[in-house]
Amino acid sequence: YGYYGGIRLLKAAVKRFFDYCTEHGVLLEDRNFTIRYDSNIPHLVGLAGSSAIITACLRALMAFYNVNISKPDQANLILSVEKDELLISAGLQDRVAQVYEGLMYMDFSSEIMQKQGYGNYIKMDPSLLPLLYIAYRADLSEGSDVVHNNLTERFAGKNADVLEAVRYWADLTDRVKDCLLSRKIDEIGGLLNANFDMRAKICKISSGNRAMIKAARSVGASAKFTGSGGAIIGTYEDDIMFERLVDSLKPMGVVVIKPELVKVAEVDR
């Protein structure tokens, strides 16, 4: 809300950009700049607002200093701003989506990550997607590190439930990809529901978030978190179901939107 938000992200992004250039022998022209940000992404509800600010900042710095950084390295650099510089728990998913812009399949298997330092990123056609909605509730805002720190610690400690959940989520990702390519979009909603249901087994879910999921599913829509809570995403069948979805969530102060899906130009992988 301006007290502990975007300014530190910009400062950390500038610092990490300078570090990257120094480490890679990139000489930066000695000139000044002014940088500011503005965002309409709802704050702390799992819609990747922080990483979006950092991504935009990095793009501005690359353009200003005429520096080229590969897309995989950009995603890693953006993650390092939060994870290494500011000690905020985060992952690569949001950063990859923002850097590449579009519908992305991501494989972060340990073998691939260890071999090349980043995952396998494959761009997919967004026209393959089913009808999607996004809904968020601003009063459920909470930093992702509240949830992720606990999961990170349990994962590092090889907690059996967490390790099994990670394998389960990875399999769901592959199954959704297969559904998209084979045009079996009617099966995707159930896989999205399964994603949240597994999260609910290993994480503490607030009553407000549970109520939002329950209300969305009550009209036949699917629902899962977009991130750590506060916002959900899911599928719906038609405009009638969408209106019922809006009506069911409105009493809770939930905003429901239809995302605009834009097909972007081809990018490298």
Accessible surface in RSA format (square Angstrom, percent):
REM  Atomic radii and reference values for relative SASA: ProtOr
REM  Chains: A
REM  Algorithm: Lee & Richards
REM  Probe-radius: 1.40
REM  Slices: 20
REM RES _ NUM      All-atoms   Total-Side   Main-Chain    Non-polar    All polar
REM                ABS   REL    ABS   REL    ABS   REL    ABS   REL    ABS   REL
RES TYR A   1   160.36  74.9 116.36  66.2  44.00 114.5 115.76  87.0  44.60  55.0
RES GLY A   2    63.72  78.6   0.00   N/A  63.72  78.6  29.19  80.1  34.53  77.3
RES TYR A   3   203.37  94.9 169.13  96.2  34.25  89.1 125.67  94.4  77.70  95.8
RES TYR A   4   161.32  75.3 146.16  83.2  15.16  39.4 113.57  85.3  47.75  58.9
RES GLY A   5    13.94  17.2   0.00   N/A  13.94  17.2   8.86  24.3   5.08  11.4
RES GLY A   6     4.66   5.7   0.00   N/A   4.66   5.7   0.00   0.0   4.66  10.4
RES ILE A   7   100.84  57.4 100.44  74.8   0.40   1.0 100.44  72.3   0.40   1.1
RES ARG A   8    63.71  26.8  59.03  30.1   4.68  11.1  30.30  41.4  33.42  20.3
RES LEU A   9     6.37   3.5   6.37   4.6   0.00   0.0   6.37   4.5   0.00   0.0
RES LEU A  10    10.05   5.6   9.99   7.1   0.06   0.2  10.05   7.1   0.00   0.0
RES LYS A  11   144.14  70.3 134.35  82.4   9.79  23.3  85.35  76.8  58.79  62.6
RES ALA A  12     6.94   6.4   2.22   3.4   4.72  10.7   6.73   9.5   0.20   0.5
RES ALA A  13     3.64   3.4   1.50   2.3   2.15   4.9   1.55   2.2   2.09   5.5
RES VAL A  14    44.01  29.0  43.94  39.8   0.07   0.2  43.94  38.2   0.07   0.2
RES LYS A  15    97.70  47.7  92.88  57.0   4.82  11.5  69.01  62.1  28.69  30.6
RES ARG A  16    49.38  20.7  49.10  25.0   0.28   0.7   0.00   0.0  49.38  29.9
RES PHE A  17     3.60   1.8   3.37   2.1   0.22   0.6   3.38   2.0   0.22   0.6
RES PHE A  18   117.88  59.0 117.88  73.0   0.00   0.0 117.88  71.5   0.00   0.0
RES ASP A  19    27.34  19.2  25.68  25.6   1.65   3.9   8.19  19.3  19.15  19.1
RES TYR A  20    31.81  14.8  29.80  17.0   2.01   5.2  19.95  15.0  11.85  14.6
RES CYS A  21     0.99   0.7   0.99   1.1   0.00   0.0   0.99   2.5   0.00   0.0
RES THR A  22    89.35  63.5  67.45  68.4  21.89  52.2  69.33  93.1  20.02  30.3
RES GLU A  23   125.95  72.3  86.62  65.5  39.33  93.6  46.83  90.6  79.13  64.6
RES HIS A  24   104.60  57.2  74.52  51.8  30.08  76.9  60.03  61.9  44.57  51.9
RES GLY A  25    63.08  77.8   0.00   N/A  63.08  77.8  36.30  99.6  26.78  60.0
RES VAL A  26    50.03  32.9  39.32  35.6  10.70  25.8  42.96  37.3   7.06  19.2
RES LEU A  27   173.52  96.6 147.67 105.6  25.85  65.0 148.38 104.2  25.14  67.7
RES LEU A  28    48.58  27.1  20.87  14.9  27.71  69.7  22.10  15.5  26.48  71.3
RES GLU A  29   113.38  65.1  95.61  72.3  17.77  42.3  44.44  85.9  68.95  56.3
RES ASP A  30   149.75 104.9 116.35 115.8  33.40  79.0  43.32 102.0 106.43 106.1
RES ARG A  31    98.67  41.4  83.21  42.4  15.46  36.8  39.12  53.5  59.55  36.1
RES ASN A  32   143.77  99.1 121.91 117.8  21.86  52.6  33.75  81.2 110.02 106.3
RES PHE A  33    72.34  36.2  38.45  23.8  33.89  88.2  48.15  29.2  24.19  69.2
RES THR A  34   110.90  78.9  77.30  78.4  33.60  80.1  45.47  61.1  65.43  98.9
RES ILE A  35    55.88  31.8  33.45  24.9  22.44  54.1  36.26  26.1  19.62  53.2
RES ARG A  36   190.79  80.1 168.01  85.6  22.78  54.2  74.05 101.2 116.74  70.8
RES TYR A  37    84.88  39.6  56.50  32.1  28.38  73.9  41.46  31.2  43.42  53.5
RES ASP A  38   144.40 101.1 110.88 110.4  33.52  79.3  36.20  85.2 108.20 107.9
RES SER A  39    47.93  40.5  14.42  19.2  33.50  77.2  17.84  38.0  30.09  42.2
RES ASN A  40   147.38 101.6 115.72 111.8  31.66  76.2  45.98 110.7 101.40  98.0
RES ILE A  41    59.45  33.8  44.02  32.8  15.43  37.2  45.64  32.9  13.81  37.5
RES PRO A  42    31.85  23.2  18.67  17.0  13.17  47.9  30.47  25.2   1.38   8.6
RES HIS A  43    69.89  38.2  57.86  40.2  12.03  30.8  36.45  37.6  33.44  38.9
RES LEU A  44    70.44  39.2  57.20  40.9  13.24  33.3  63.48  44.6   6.96  18.7
RES VAL A  45     0.57   0.4   0.14   0.1   0.43   1.0   0.18   0.2   0.39   1.1
RES GLY A  46    25.71  31.7   0.00   N/A  25.71  31.7  14.98  41.1  10.72  24.0
RES LEU A  47    40.68  22.7  23.70  17.0  16.99  42.7  27.70  19.5  12.98  34.9
RES ALA A  48    26.26  24.1  12.58  19.4  13.68  31.1  21.89  30.8   4.37  11.6
RES GLY A  49    17.47  21.5   0.00   N/A  17.47  21.5  11.66  32.0   5.82  13.0
RES SER A  50    39.60  33.5  34.21  45.7   5.39  12.4  10.31  22.0  29.29  41.0
RES SER A  51     1.56   1.3   0.81   1.1   0.75   1.7   0.40   0.8   1.16   1.6
RES ALA A  52    23.63  21.7  18.76  28.9   4.87  11.1  19.13  26.9   4.51  11.9
RES ILE A  53    22.74  12.9  18.27  13.6   4.47  10.8  21.86  15.7   0.89   2.4
RES ILE A  54     0.73   0.4   0.73   0.5   0.00   0.0   0.73   0.5   0.00   0.0
RES THR A  55     3.97   2.8   3.90   4.0   0.07   0.2   3.90   5.2   0.07   0.1
RES ALA A  56    58.97  54.2  51.62  79.7   7.35  16.7  54.03  76.1   4.93  13.1
RES CYS A  57     3.79   2.9   0.08   0.1   3.72   8.7   3.27   8.3   0.53   0.6
RES LEU A  58     4.33   2.4   4.08   2.9   0.25   0.6   4.33   3.0   0.00   0.0
RES ARG A  59    93.99  39.5  88.59  45.2   5.41  12.9  46.37  63.4  47.62  28.9
RES ALA A  60    49.63  45.6  37.30  57.6  12.32  28.0  46.66  65.7   2.97   7.9
RES LEU A  61     4.12   2.3   3.90   2.8   0.22   0.6   4.12   2.9   0.00   0.0
RES MET A  62    26.73  13.8  24.58  16.3   2.15   5.1  24.80  21.1   1.92   2.5
RES ALA A  63    81.81  75.2  51.43  79.4  30.38  69.1  62.01  87.3  19.79  52.4
RES PHE A  64    62.21  31.1  50.74  31.4  11.47  29.9  59.32  36.0   2.90   8.3
RES TYR A  65    36.85  17.2  17.77  10.1  19.08  49.6   6.25   4.7  30.59  37.7
RES ASN A  66   131.25  90.5 111.84 108.1  19.41  46.7  27.99  67.4 103.26  99.8
RES VAL A  67    11.09   7.3   4.83   4.4   6.26  15.1   7.76   6.7   3.33   9.0
RES ASN A  68   143.89  99.2 116.82 112.9  27.07  65.2  33.39  80.4 110.50 106.8
RES ILE A  69     9.82   5.6   0.00   0.0   9.82  23.7   2.17   1.6   7.66  20.8
RES SER A  70    58.10  49.1  40.55  54.1  17.55  40.4  46.01  98.0  12.08  16.9
RES LYS A  71    52.47  25.6  51.63  31.7   0.84   2.0  10.50   9.5  41.97  44.7
RES PRO A  72     9.83   7.2   9.83   9.0   0.00   0.0   9.83   8.1   0.00   0.0
RES ASP A  73    52.02  36.4  50.54  50.3   1.48   3.5   4.25  10.0  47.77  47.6
RES GLN A  74    15.30   8.6  15.30  11.2   0.00   0.0   0.00   0.0  15.30  11.6
RES ALA A  75     0.00   0.0   0.00   0.0   0.00   0.0   0.00   0.0   0.00   0.0
RES ASN A  76    46.07  31.8  40.65  39.3   5.42  13.1  24.18  58.2  21.90  21.2
RES LEU A  77    12.57   7.0   8.24   5.9   4.32  10.9  12.25   8.6   0.31   0.8
RES ILE A  78     0.63   0.4   0.46   0.3   0.17   0.4   0.63   0.5   0.00   0.0
RES LEU A  79    22.22  12.4  22.22  15.9   0.00   0.0  22.22  15.6   0.00   0.0
RES SER A  80    11.29   9.5   9.65  12.9   1.65   3.8  11.14  23.7   0.15   0.2
RES VAL A  81     2.26   1.5   2.26   2.1   0.00   0.0   2.26   2.0   0.00   0.0
RES GLU A  82     6.00   3.4   6.00   4.5   0.00   0.0   0.00   0.0   6.00   4.9
RES LYS A  83   107.30  52.3 101.09  62.0   6.22  14.8  51.14  46.0  56.16  59.8
RES ASP A  84    87.23  61.1  65.72  65.4  21.51  50.9  21.99  51.7  65.24  65.1
RES GLU A  85    58.47  33.6  36.02  27.2  22.45  53.5   6.54  12.6  51.93  42.4
RES LEU A  86    43.18  24.0  25.05  17.9  18.13  45.6  29.23  20.5  13.94  37.5
RES LEU A  87   148.46  82.7 121.93  87.2  26.52  66.7 126.04  88.5  22.42  60.3
RES ILE A  88    24.23  13.8  23.43  17.5   0.80   1.9  24.08  17.3   0.15   0.4
RES SER A  89    17.99  15.2  11.69  15.6   6.30  14.5   8.04  17.1   9.95  13.9
RES ALA A  90    23.07  21.2   2.95   4.5  20.12  45.8   8.29  11.7  14.79  39.2
RES GLY A  91    29.46  36.3   0.00   N/A  29.46  36.3  22.62  62.1   6.84  15.3
RES LEU A  92    16.19   9.0  12.56   9.0   3.63   9.1  12.56   8.8   3.63   9.8
RES GLN A  93   100.89  56.4  99.91  73.0   0.98   2.3  38.74  82.5  62.15  47.1
RES ASP A  94    57.15  40.0  52.50  52.3   4.65  11.0   5.13  12.1  52.02  51.9
RES ARG A  95    15.25   6.4  15.25   7.8   0.00   0.0   0.00   0.0  15.25   9.2
RES VAL A  96     0.00   0.0   0.00   0.0   0.00   0.0   0.00   0.0   0.00   0.0
RES ALA A  97    37.21  34.2  33.37  51.5   3.84   8.7  33.54  47.2   3.68   9.7
RES GLN A  98    38.24  21.4  31.19  22.8   7.05  16.8  30.36  64.6   7.88   6.0
RES VAL A  99     6.46   4.3   0.52   0.5   5.94  14.3   0.59   0.5   5.87  15.9
RES TYR A 100     1.51   0.7   0.08   0.0   1.43   3.7   0.08   0.1   1.43   1.8
RES GLU A 101    86.83  49.9  82.50  62.4   4.34  10.3  14.58  28.2  72.26  59.0
RES GLY A 102    34.08  42.0   0.00   N/A  34.08  42.0  14.30  39.2  19.78  44.3
RES LEU A 103    40.09  22.3  34.15  24.4   5.95  14.9  38.36  26.9   1.73   4.7
RES MET A 104    21.50  11.1   0.38   0.3  21.13  50.3   0.60   0.5  20.90  27.7
RES TYR A 105    27.35  12.8  23.14  13.2   4.21  11.0  12.63   9.5  14.72  18.1
RES MET A 106    33.60  17.4  21.01  13.9  12.59  30.0  19.29  16.4  14.31  19.0
RES ASP A 107    42.70  29.9  39.02  38.8   3.69   8.7   6.41  15.1  36.29  36.2
RES PHE A 108    62.23  31.1  40.98  25.4  21.25  55.3  42.55  25.8  19.68  56.3
RES SER A 109    41.94  35.4  28.51  38.1  13.42  30.9  37.61  80.1   4.32   6.1
RES SER A 110    65.97  55.7  55.72  74.4  10.25  23.6  37.95  80.8  28.02  39.3
RES GLU A 111   122.95  70.6 115.50  87.4   7.45  17.7  67.72 131.0  55.23  45.1
RES ILE A 112    34.90  19.9  32.98  24.6   1.92   4.6  34.90  25.1   0.00   0.0
RES MET A 113    53.69  27.8  48.06  31.8   5.63  13.4  48.22  41.0   5.47   7.2
RES GLN A 114   152.31  85.2 116.26  85.0  36.05  85.8  48.39 103.0 103.92  78.8
RES LYS A 115   184.43  90.0 146.78  90.1  37.65  89.6  98.60  88.8  85.82  91.4
RES GLN A 116    67.04  37.5  42.80  31.3  24.24  57.7  23.46  49.9  43.58  33.1
RES GLY A 117    41.52  51.2   0.00   N/A  41.52  51.2  31.94  87.7   9.57  21.4
RES TYR A 118    61.50  28.7  61.50  35.0   0.00   0.0  24.01  18.0  37.49  46.2
RES GLY A 119     0.60   0.7   0.00   N/A   0.60   0.7   0.00   0.0   0.60   1.4
RES ASN A 120    61.95  42.7  58.92  56.9   3.03   7.3  11.02  26.5  50.93  49.2
RES TYR A 121     5.46   2.5   0.52   0.3   4.94  12.8   0.52   0.4   4.94   6.1
RES ILE A 122    50.98  29.0  50.98  38.0   0.00   0.0  50.98  36.7   0.00   0.0
RES LYS A 123    26.17  12.8  13.15   8.1  13.03  31.0  12.83  11.6  13.34  14.2
RES MET A 124    18.07   9.4   9.97   6.6   8.10  19.3  13.78  11.7   4.29   5.7
RES ASP A 125    47.71  33.4  39.87  39.7   7.84  18.5  20.84  49.1  26.87  26.8
RES PRO A 126    13.70  10.0  12.70  11.6   0.99   3.6  12.89  10.6   0.80   5.0
RES SER A 127    86.05  72.7  51.79  69.1  34.26  78.9  53.86 114.7  32.19  45.1
RES LEU A 128    19.02  10.6  15.33  11.0   3.69   9.3  16.55  11.6   2.47   6.6
RES LEU A 129    38.56  21.5  21.12  15.1  17.44  43.8  21.12  14.8  17.44  46.9
RES PRO A 130    13.51   9.8   8.11   7.4   5.40  19.6  10.83   8.9   2.68  16.7
RES LEU A 131    89.52  49.9  83.93  60.0   5.59  14.0  86.35  60.6   3.17   8.5
RES LEU A 132    25.44  14.2  17.64  12.6   7.80  19.6  17.64  12.4   7.80  21.0
RES TYR A 133     0.00   0.0   0.00   0.0   0.00   0.0   0.00   0.0   0.00   0.0
RES ILE A 134    29.85  17.0  29.85  22.2   0.00   0.0  29.85  21.5   0.00   0.0
RES ALA A 135     0.00   0.0   0.00   0.0   0.00   0.0   0.00   0.0   0.00   0.0
RES TYR A 136    41.95  19.6  41.86  23.8   0.09   0.2  11.73   8.8  30.22  37.3
RES ARG A 137    45.35  19.0  45.29  23.1   0.06   0.1   1.86   2.5  43.48  26.4
RES ALA A 138    59.98  55.1  54.69  84.4   5.29  12.0  55.16  77.7   4.82  12.8
RES ASP A 139   105.61  74.0  67.53  67.2  38.09  90.1  50.80 119.5  54.82  54.7
RES LEU A 140    30.98  17.3  20.48  14.7  10.50  26.4  25.32  17.8   5.65  15.2
RES SER A 141    35.29  29.8  13.11  17.5  22.18  51.1   0.00   0.0  35.29  49.4
RES GLU A 142    88.53  50.8  76.38  57.8  12.15  28.9  25.05  48.4  63.48  51.8
RES GLY A 143    17.84  22.0   0.00   N/A  17.84  22.0  10.83  29.7   7.01  15.7
RES SER A 144    39.69  33.5  34.48  46.0   5.20  12.0  20.88  44.5  18.81  26.3
RES ASP A 145    49.11  34.4  48.71  48.5   0.41   1.0   1.01   2.4  48.11  48.0
RES VAL A 146    91.52  60.2  69.06  62.5  22.46  54.1  77.35  67.2  14.17  38.4
RES VAL A 147    26.12  17.2  20.72  18.8   5.40  13.0  25.28  22.0   0.84   2.3
RES HIS A 148    50.86  27.8  50.83  35.3   0.02   0.1  37.92  39.1  12.93  15.0
RES ASN A 149    78.80  54.3  73.76  71.3   5.04  12.1  24.58  59.1  54.22  52.4
RES ASN A 150    77.03  53.1  72.54  70.1   4.50  10.8  23.51  56.6  53.52  51.7
RES LEU A 151    24.27  13.5  24.13  17.3   0.14   0.4  24.13  16.9   0.14   0.4
RES THR A 152    78.95  56.2  73.92  74.9   5.03  12.0  63.44  85.2  15.51  23.4
RES GLU A 153   131.58  75.5 121.06  91.6  10.52  25.1  42.35  81.9  89.22  72.8
RES ARG A 154    60.67  25.5  55.37  28.2   5.30  12.6  30.65  41.9  30.02  18.2
RES PHE A 155    98.97  49.5  96.07  59.5   2.90   7.5  96.07  58.2   2.90   8.3
RES ALA A 156    78.90  72.5  47.71  73.6  31.19  70.9  56.71  79.9  22.19  58.8
RES GLY A 157    61.00  75.2   0.00   N/A  61.00  75.2  34.51  94.7  26.49  59.3
RES LYS A 158   157.88  77.0 142.73  87.6  15.15  36.1  91.04  81.9  66.84  71.2
RES ASN A 159    55.08  38.0  46.59  45.0   8.49  20.4  12.48  30.0  42.60  41.2
RES ALA A 160    76.59  70.4  65.64 101.3  10.94  24.9  69.35  97.7   7.23  19.2
RES ASP A 161    91.56  64.1  86.44  86.0   5.11  12.1  11.21  26.4  80.35  80.1
RES VAL A 162     3.46   2.3   3.46   3.1   0.00   0.0   3.46   3.0   0.00   0.0
RES LEU A 163    44.60  24.8  43.26  31.0   1.34   3.4  43.80  30.8   0.80   2.2
RES GLU A 164    87.77  50.4  87.77  66.4   0.00   0.0  37.92  73.3  49.85  40.7
RES ALA A 165     0.07   0.1   0.00   0.0   0.07   0.2   0.00   0.0   0.07   0.2
RES VAL A 166    62.47  41.1  61.30  55.5   1.17   2.8  61.52  53.4   0.96   2.6
RES ARG A 167   141.84  59.6 132.91  67.8   8.93  21.3  71.97  98.4  69.88  42.4
RES TYR A 168    67.66  31.6  62.97  35.8   4.69  12.2  44.47  33.4  23.19  28.6
RES TRP A 169    50.66  20.3  49.13  23.8   1.53   3.6  49.37  26.3   1.28   2.1
RES ALA A 170    57.14  52.5  47.55  73.4   9.59  21.8  55.05  77.5   2.09   5.5
RES ASP A 171    68.51  48.0  64.67  64.4   3.84   9.1  21.54  50.7  46.97  46.8
RES LEU A 172     6.21   3.5   6.18   4.4   0.03   0.1   6.21   4.4   0.00   0.0
RES THR A 173    61.78  43.9  54.83  55.6   6.96  16.6  35.44  47.6  26.34  39.8
RES ASP A 174    61.22  42.9  61.22  60.9   0.00   0.0  20.34  47.9  40.88  40.8
RES ARG A 175   112.03  47.0 109.92  56.0   2.11   5.0  30.93  42.3  81.10  49.2
RES VAL A 176    31.25  20.6  31.25  28.3   0.00   0.0  31.25  27.2   0.00   0.0
RES LYS A 177    48.14  23.5  46.50  28.5   1.64   3.9  16.25  14.6  31.89  34.0
RES ASP A 178    85.01  59.5  82.48  82.1   2.53   6.0  28.22  66.4  56.79  56.6
RES CYS A 179     8.79   6.7   8.10   9.0   0.69   1.6   0.62   1.6   8.17   8.8
RES LEU A 180     5.87   3.3   5.87   4.2   0.00   0.0   5.87   4.1   0.00   0.0
RES LEU A 181   104.92  58.4  79.56  56.9  25.36  63.8  80.45  56.5  24.48  65.9
RES SER A 182    58.01  49.0  32.16  42.9  25.85  59.6  39.41  83.9  18.60  26.1
RES ARG A 183   167.54  70.3 148.15  75.5  19.39  46.2  53.64  73.3 113.90  69.0
RES LYS A 184   113.17  55.2 106.29  65.2   6.88  16.4  57.35  51.6  55.82  59.5
RES ILE A 185    69.06  39.3  63.99  47.7   5.07  12.2  63.99  46.1   5.07  13.8
RES ASP A 186   138.91  97.3 107.07 106.6  31.84  75.3  39.41  92.7  99.50  99.2
RES GLU A 187    96.85  55.6  86.84  65.7  10.01  23.8  40.09  77.5  56.76  46.3
RES ILE A 188     4.97   2.8   4.97   3.7   0.00   0.0   4.97   3.6   0.00   0.0
RES GLY A 189    10.41  12.8   0.00   N/A  10.41  12.8   8.96  24.6   1.44   3.2
RES GLY A 190    47.51  58.6   0.00   N/A  47.51  58.6  33.95  93.2  13.56  30.4
RES LEU A 191    15.97   8.9  14.50  10.4   1.47   3.7  14.64  10.3   1.33   3.6
RES LEU A 192    25.89  14.4  25.80  18.5   0.09   0.2  25.89  18.2   0.00   0.0
RES ASN A 193    36.82  25.4  36.82  35.6   0.00   0.0   8.45  20.3  28.37  27.4
RES ALA A 194    20.98  19.3  16.80  25.9   4.18   9.5  20.21  28.5   0.77   2.0
RES ASN A 195    34.50  23.8  34.50  33.3   0.00   0.0   2.49   6.0  32.01  30.9
RES PHE A 196     8.95   4.5   8.54   5.3   0.41   1.1   8.95   5.4   0.00   0.0
RES ASP A 197    59.56  41.7  56.39  56.1   3.17   7.5  23.99  56.5  35.57  35.5
RES MET A 198    25.51  13.2  24.19  16.0   1.32   3.1  20.08  17.1   5.43   7.2
RES ARG A 199    33.17  13.9  33.17  16.9   0.00   0.0   0.37   0.5  32.79  19.9
RES ALA A 200    24.33  22.4  11.83  18.3  12.51  28.5  12.06  17.0  12.28  32.5
RES LYS A 201   161.90  79.0 122.83  75.4  39.07  93.0  79.68  71.7  82.21  87.6
RES ILE A 202    17.31   9.9   6.87   5.1  10.44  25.2  12.34   8.9   4.97  13.5
RES CYS A 203    16.68  12.6   5.31   5.9  11.36  26.7   9.97  25.3   6.70   7.2
RES LYS A 204   202.44  98.8 169.83 104.2  32.61  77.7 119.77 107.8  82.67  88.1
RES ILE A 205    18.04  10.3   4.42   3.3  13.62  32.8   6.07   4.4  11.97  32.5
RES SER A 206    54.18  45.8  40.97  54.7  13.21  30.4  49.44 105.3   4.74   6.6
RES SER A 207    95.98  81.1  81.88 109.3  14.10  32.5  51.63 110.0  44.34  62.1
RES GLY A 208    12.07  14.9   0.00   N/A  12.07  14.9   9.85  27.0   2.23   5.0
RES ASN A 209    13.36   9.2  13.36  12.9   0.00   0.0   0.00   0.0  13.36  12.9
RES ARG A 210   110.50  46.4 106.89  54.5   3.62   8.6  41.61  56.9  68.89  41.8
RES ALA A 211    40.46  37.2  33.01  50.9   7.45  16.9  38.55  54.3   1.90   5.0
RES MET A 212     0.00   0.0   0.00   0.0   0.00   0.0   0.00   0.0   0.00   0.0
RES ILE A 213     6.40   3.6   6.40   4.8   0.00   0.0   6.40   4.6   0.00   0.0
RES LYS A 214   157.86  77.0 152.77  93.7   5.09  12.1  99.34  89.4  58.52  62.3
RES ALA A 215    14.50  13.3   8.32  12.8   6.18  14.1  14.13  19.9   0.37   1.0
RES ALA A 216     0.00   0.0   0.00   0.0   0.00   0.0   0.00   0.0   0.00   0.0
RES ARG A 217    67.33  28.3  52.97  27.0  14.36  34.2  29.72  40.6  37.62  22.8
RES SER A 218    80.63  68.1  40.19  53.6  40.44  93.2  44.67  95.1  35.97  50.4
RES VAL A 219    15.32  10.1  12.07  10.9   3.24   7.8  13.50  11.7   1.82   4.9
RES GLY A 220    53.26  65.7   0.00   N/A  53.26  65.7  28.30  77.7  24.96  55.9
RES ALA A 221     3.83   3.5   0.00   0.0   3.83   8.7   0.35   0.5   3.47   9.2
RES SER A 222     5.56   4.7   3.48   4.6   2.08   4.8   4.05   8.6   1.51   2.1
RES ALA A 223     0.00   0.0   0.00   0.0   0.00   0.0   0.00   0.0   0.00   0.0
RES LYS A 224    36.24  17.7  36.24  22.2   0.00   0.0   9.19   8.3  27.04  28.8
RES PHE A 225     5.70   2.9   4.30   2.7   1.41   3.7   4.30   2.6   1.41   4.0
RES THR A 226    41.93  29.8  12.13  12.3  29.79  71.0  15.30  20.6  26.63  40.3
RES GLY A 227    23.23  28.6   0.00   N/A  23.23  28.6  21.65  59.4   1.57   3.5
RES SER A 228    15.06  12.7   6.64   8.9   8.42  19.4   6.06  12.9   9.00  12.6
RES GLY A 229     8.16  10.1   0.00   N/A   8.16  10.1   3.99  11.0   4.17   9.3
RES GLY A 230     0.00   0.0   0.00   N/A   0.00   0.0   0.00   0.0   0.00   0.0
RES ALA A 231     0.00   0.0   0.00   0.0   0.00   0.0   0.00   0.0   0.00   0.0
RES ILE A 232     0.00   0.0   0.00   0.0   0.00   0.0   0.00   0.0   0.00   0.0
RES ILE A 233    41.12  23.4  41.12  30.6   0.00   0.0  41.12  29.6   0.00   0.0
RES GLY A 234     0.00   0.0   0.00   N/A   0.00   0.0   0.00   0.0   0.00   0.0
RES THR A 235    17.09  12.2  16.48  16.7   0.61   1.5   7.35   9.9   9.74  14.7
RES TYR A 236    17.85   8.3   7.20   4.1  10.65  27.7   3.72   2.8  14.13  17.4
RES GLU A 237   130.61  75.0 106.63  80.7  23.98  57.1  42.00  81.2  88.61  72.3
RES ASP A 238    65.53  45.9  62.02  61.7   3.51   8.3  30.81  72.5  34.73  34.6
RES ASP A 239    89.80  62.9  86.98  86.6   2.82   6.7  30.61  72.0  59.19  59.0
RES ILE A 240   128.33  73.0 124.62  92.8   3.72   9.0 127.87  92.1   0.47   1.3
RES MET A 241    14.63   7.6  14.28   9.5   0.35   0.8  14.38  12.2   0.25   0.3
RES PHE A 242    16.81   8.4  16.81  10.4   0.00   0.0  16.81  10.2   0.00   0.0
RES GLU A 243    98.45  56.5  98.45  74.5   0.00   0.0  42.46  82.1  55.99  45.7
RES ARG A 244   118.20  49.6 114.94  58.6   3.26   7.8  40.24  55.0  77.97  47.3
RES LEU A 245     0.00   0.0   0.00   0.0   0.00   0.0   0.00   0.0   0.00   0.0
RES VAL A 246    40.74  26.8  40.48  36.7   0.25   0.6  40.48  35.2   0.25   0.7
RES ASP A 247    94.65  66.3  83.74  83.4  10.91  25.8  28.27  66.5  66.38  66.2
RES SER A 248    31.18  26.3  12.83  17.1  18.35  42.3  23.76  50.6   7.42  10.4
RES LEU A 249     0.00   0.0   0.00   0.0   0.00   0.0   0.00   0.0   0.00   0.0
RES LYS A 250   146.32  71.4 138.03  84.7   8.29  19.7  81.02  72.9  65.30  69.6
RES PRO A 251   114.48  83.4  69.64  63.5  44.84 163.0  82.62  68.2  31.86 198.0
RES MET A 252    50.60  26.2  34.63  22.9  15.97  38.0  42.64  36.3   7.96  10.5
RES GLY A 253    53.32  65.8   0.00   N/A  53.32  65.8  37.78 103.7  15.54  34.8
RES VAL A 254    10.64   7.0   0.00   0.0  10.64  25.6   0.08   0.1  10.56  28.7
RES VAL A 255    68.78  45.3  64.66  58.5   4.12   9.9  68.78  59.8   0.00   0.0
RES VAL A 256    23.12  15.2   0.81   0.7  22.31  53.8   0.81   0.7  22.31  60.5
RES ILE A 257    76.60  43.6  72.71  54.2   3.89   9.4  76.60  55.2   0.00   0.0
RES LYS A 258   100.93  49.2  77.35  47.5  23.58  56.1  47.48  42.7  53.45  56.9
RES PRO A 259    37.99  27.7  17.95  16.4  20.04  72.9  23.58  19.5  14.41  89.5
RES GLU A 260   163.51  93.9 135.18 102.3  28.33  67.4  55.97 108.3 107.54  87.8
RES LEU A 261    92.84  51.7  58.81  42.1  34.04  85.6  60.63  42.6  32.22  86.7
RES VAL A 262    97.29  64.0  83.85  75.9  13.44  32.4  86.47  75.1  10.83  29.4
RES LYS A 263   140.29  68.4 112.40  69.0  27.89  66.4  68.44  61.6  71.85  76.5
RES VAL A 264    45.79  30.1  34.28  31.0  11.51  27.7  40.12  34.9   5.67  15.4
RES ALA A 265    83.06  76.4  63.46  97.9  19.60  44.6  75.31 106.1   7.75  20.5
RES GLU A 266   148.31  85.1 122.30  92.5  26.01  61.9  67.31 130.2  80.99  66.1
RES VAL A 267    37.28  24.5  17.37  15.7  19.91  48.0  24.58  21.4  12.70  34.4
RES ASP A 268    84.49  59.2  69.77  69.4  14.72  34.8  44.50 104.7  39.99  39.9
RES ARG A 269   163.29  68.6 127.52  65.0  35.77  85.2  47.01  64.2 116.28  70.5
END  Absolute sums over single chains surface
CHAIN  1 A    15063.7      11973.9       3089.9       8331.5       6732.3
END  Absolute sums over all chains
TOTAL         15063.7      11973.9       3089.9       8331.5       6732.3
